[in-house]
Amino acid sequence: MKRGKLKKVLSSLLVTAVAFSAFTSPVSAKTFTKDEKKVEVSKEKQLERKVVGYFPEWAYKSEAQGYFDVGDLQWDYLTHIQYSFAMVDPDTNKIAFGDKHAAIEEDFKDMNITHKGKPLELDKNLPYKGHFNLLQTMKKQYPDVDLLISVGGWAGSRGFYTMLDTDEGIETFANSCVDFIRQYGFDGVDIDFEYPSSTSQSGNPDDFDVSEPRRKTINERYNLMMKTLREKLDKASSEDNKPYLLTAAVTASSWVLGGVSSNEYAKYLDFLSVMSYDFHGGWNEFVENLANIYPDPADKETANMLMPVLCMDWAYRYYRGVLPPEKIIMGIPYYTRGWENVQGGTNGLHGTSKTPASGKYNIWGDDLDGDGNLEPAGANPLWHVLNLLEEDPNLKVHWDDVGKVPYVWQDNEKVFLSFENEQSIDERINYIKEKNLGGALIWVMNGDYGENPNYVKGSTNVNEGKYTFGNTLTKRLKEGLDKIGLCTETDEDLKDIPEIGVEANFSGVYDHPNYTYSLKLTNHTDTKIDGGWTVSFDLPKSAIYKSSWGGTASLKDNGDFTTVTLTGSAWQSIDPGATIEVQGMIGLCFSGVRNLTFNGAKPVGKNISNVPEKEAPVISGVKDVNLNINDKFNPLDGITASDKTDGDLTSKIKVTGTVDTSKAGTYKLTYEVSNSKGVKSTKTCTVTVGTPTQTDTYDPSKIYTAGDKVIYNGKQYLCKWWVQGQAPGTTDAWQAV
């Protein structure tokens, strides 16, 4: 949940087709000269179990927010504090204040700012006031707590889109971030861009005028920005003789991630914080938990998917393709979402409602028009829900033993609220231990609870209930993680294996819910490679391997991964200098694959990369075709071409070769297209014209794969990809011929 319009990470199931990049091993963003040395974060600091908390800039002036200030932060139990939020100035491309007055001008006159009962005063030696001044004052007492400026958020991401248009914009932004953290004493930068994805309308609706025209290129530009930031921060680190951190808050939504073509940015991060909350909310009618740890097959929103995806566990498996677990941080919500007028379900869970909770069940709803009327959302700090429980004996806490989180239910009013408590914190600690995660991220710190010293029995004032903000959950979390101890350093990369002169390029296209992969193998040796070769790679378990279109595939469980081994057909030899392509299908999306080998050896060049796909135009739809004599055939039907720079290049496709459908035979077609930079792509296919064969009648129980033909309702259909139980005419998997 973020300030401004409620963060609606809609888990809609439709995504656009996008290119996909695979895993590359983490590398340093810059090579330093002998006179220049990056100051590294100590190994112990890297492996500590982190408790990262967001400080809300606006809370100190808000009654519903508890008038929460810097002195109220849970300093004893936090390793990192992320100040929310700075933004990107769309006019200058520089980092800018979210609220300049609150950040550096507020003098807190007539405000009682304390920490542990002692007055907290501004440091008059600093040239600025506000929260930034108080953070530096507290930093003197807690020097081991790192302070990061968080840029973006749901309501503050607009400036990213236009800044990323040019390399100059990125350079300006990165330089300004370095200047900013030096000027105000921060230890690093946290990027919370929502969202660098090609998925249409996946960000704030208020930003659609700038976000939607840039969807095709935004992910690639985001990766460049993170690389540039890493380089600038490392250079500043060497100059200032102190480490500077770069982190990112990232989505846990499979819908948004379906449009992420490359996760290259991850290798530049000190750690990655998964926003594993807002899986459900009042933007649709599915009454489910806000932040499940584990998958729930009963979740109605994902009942028809290959697996439940709305949980931390799925998001963790997704990001394992690009990062070791100790660099992945679990998100925890210290707030609720909920509904009223809930129908069905078990104490509301798995029920339905089109009415988000309002009134006393919604004190953190957004005031979009500034008129005091809050948008219904069931949004509350946890301490407020405890006060409601004190007042209403019909409001009860229930435990979901599948998702391992609690929820609150008022049976008379049919109100459902998500929740967090000590039991769910213990479950999160267990999960962090089991998966060797790097720790936890909390949105937001004034949602934690403790007993209220200003309690007035019977008062209706939100700040005079039995409970107010406190440190109950944060203390329990920190002490539990400290008990676990440091993370184990993960090293899963293959070692001591021979190299082979074969280049392997893994790429593909995601069109929900399937990812069609293309594995291109080029023989750089002077020896023919016989058929029967093997290619093996580790696929994260956020996805399910479905089929190989050529050769065979075997699967083996391998922890967070499935090891996929493809065996080429006996006839699939690879001559010196030749390239062959192997295709197949994977269900759902994943961040990348790891540890690709060819015949048990490491391929030379790029281990796994789709850089050629990104630099050259992409031709889609080219495949081998089987025709009957006198069938109609247009070689350009279904063929498209596009380029990240030039956009749609379909009209520029040139086809070499002819097909005579009046004569049986085998014909070869070559498709070619070039972009404005002269970079060319080619694809070939074989068209076989033969005498008609008996076509089977469609059988709903049978599995069909690409190339299969059936008769259905008197018409002939060609199968385009793996399908079962979906009749021709009801799905794009079939094409009338």
Steps between C-alpha positions, in 0.01 A plus 500: 500500500639836400408862552257656257269287294483151641751268348297271280727216393222344299551131447315491171596203292553655157838635394648614174757300311852604592856394439669325790857509623662228704742487788849641491735453790539804729806705409650824619354801327841658457866404485704738717854610430780434749460858627125465545336241722137444584440479876316174553235432759651254748417133449324489837288801404414337169387180670318652798126436525360839410195674642424782257231751594331774299462836676193691371589866448139618539402318820621761751215737410220241479268394782417170330873436454557551875710814447789257449844665480870409473529456876221240492686271259597160641871582489604216731353240266574635151811447289390733218257792485362602161363853483187516285499669263713708271399526135644574157444858386358465146632845406863446602530117522656547843400344830252729676331525837159347552423765764790743528356672807471174694839379383727800566301807608269390782613636839251286699407803707236418761540129419608257768769298320652239732686171493458264795352787699788740440464814286637471147623834375630626168876510454568871449837423341332352195399737217151345473213416735209260467498122509842484335653689791336274759611189310860617524456575870372147559771355276757619755331277758451212253800511264440143378154583363527582130287786363379479140300747298221316321407641160159444347213311656153451354426873490856616428616295199383733224835672450680171431325448166617821333842502669574161348438625145863602447844397618552862601193485724630188672843655545347814653285300739784274614732794562230683693444195723867499596487873574182453705626224729828684555319822588250343742702215649324197353674164463345411168210510259192277485313495168126435524389545139148368452543345242772451234287244315352476151172379651241752392353720775707334770582827674311792651205604278598863558820427305346325198562797270876460548527131586302329224690641199825376658400148603700326225833653600466580870651177633814530290543863605445410866785250483728768356399743776585247771835423338579872482395554862723215612796645316445849640453373856811283477704794374371714786581216738863501393518879527328522841656185646163358607262248345182623334204267462270448203178310566164460327145432609351270236160359418380153600219503241522235227285727285754782515799264480362346182605824333854509640721403210830512689599490865856609430461782755509247786874445471566863592310486831623453854164337571156476343184562704191313380177692555323176595175666599199651322434161343132573562291807573185690425583553131323169431247272669730219615506497881843357574801574718714805435838330541501120499836342568408172331289414195130434553331274241163629626579857392219563253690760303766250393291181499539454123875564489773236494581580863401757763720804440371755752741431785855570615607146418424540129678837488802353678522220242472754219793711620718196573578491130715812536603524865618279785245482785708708741451803273121462496295680768140408594243780513269521805194730524431685823159598364176336392270482201145377508140484390149534642182322387702183442308203365608138550839368598616370836466792740524709185821345364457392135170689487402784268417867539488801273509739797834595659474568874434858608438713808669381818646211299689739270688777685797474261293529184616765252342844495523541124307827475619660823143525626539264794314216329725195496502252214369168639779242519495341846837667556611533863809484719517176697464685830164642395368150431606395849297789638200389295541148642495646851174681430308232307465142634358394162823598324728198520846397382520182290804309376551381143719194535563482124631850436631513861353843572214627720189692401217675684129430451186678624219255436208736557631769265672252266827692520832333412839660572845356431733506800847433643586392853766320704401162357545610139830671585622167639394329177687762299812447711470126433469562127800734497702235682383216275577688178814679629347838414681823578230631731180705488367830363218675686239734356446702710659558845213688666273200448671291771333497839556535872307614806394864494626717789225749410218244520160648591241232557186562299658768280418499129820687412713269284811587703346436843424130465670227699756453221706737289812467286775304671770239448330169584537332161827669401668398826377143459619495140847637576558272798383200299730579210793566734443157650529341156833672443671604180384380161687217334686623193359319199718379215299295253693573183659205326870464563786296361320399183660514155413762241373423154505709185124523474302819548161464669248783477180458702214742429131499440160666512253504789131506410305423815499234627769347280863578422617373161875461521760493226835336567749571222814287490795605283793265440823704512721193481645344184334168576148386423290443813289188462132484586403382844677794667368622836429846638426542870385804700338584833151650475360688804188340644293812440444334162420150376674339206239377252641367176787487252427538130777280372700244692400393849504660843557347843438678830667465839414672827784724618395704804369839388548389140401230255798373302389463138707279270426516127627222275520571129362259245745268328471699178567837669872521437674839501759562230797731567378861485136393487220610732194299593196614694313297759164626622262404774248628749518596866196591707501835688786747529845479660791739545757287321659157483832398651789263437449420133729228369547334162607134506601553862730794420468876532424670166742775400396862467180602668390224736137591444408823333258650255715802419490420126121494525500841668742666257344360184137517384279213612311299238206310641270233361746325269462122525494189284168448319332189359252558214281289281509542122298806392481640854503879519828638634626853563859498632439821699188386685565515874855631455602816685823685572583760763797685640557681830616809313280504189188326631290310245708384201247252358461695175877479437522119508648351182428139405737300280377178341174381347241236580299327225198351673393326177795262523609270780845582630713670764563874476726729704412859590734758651362804685723805538456841661740783593460789742606862449846420638554234234480210743343205319304198616415192297288195559432201279227242479410197294165472324400145410225452241354151491190303419214531748507264796220392724456762775380390842181632649565725802517306829473720815688241710802491269812717532583690180829669416617740231436365149214264587190529279142414593149520360248681720145594399588426140804728492870418505721660767877514555636487857743785575621388843436250779131479590253261659127528563458830313306456177596669173334838470510560876872572537786649298679164527312397182516655154246429229662368179 
